Amino acid sequence: MTPDSRMPSPPFPSPNDAALRVIVGNAIESVRSGEATVNEAILHAAVHGWYEGHIHGEDVCPGCDFLGRLPKNSHRG
């Protein structure tokens, strides 16, 4: 695979990512304990899951304009 044919990094962490397991576990526990409603827990997990994916994307492609784009000044063919 050439650099110009790379797929962008998805805006979410891998399903087996440790941070994602913690986020989902915390959401489940917050509903069980009554600390949050289901809607609040889903929103919290979605935001933090997206953020973890963003961090992963920066690690994968540090020169990208933003997550999901190829590095600046690269041939986009």
Secondary structure, 3 states (H helix, E strand, C coil): CCHHHCCCCCCCCCCCCHHHHHHHHHHHHHHHCCCCCHHHHHHHHHHHHHHHHHHHHHHHCCCECCCCCCECCCCCC
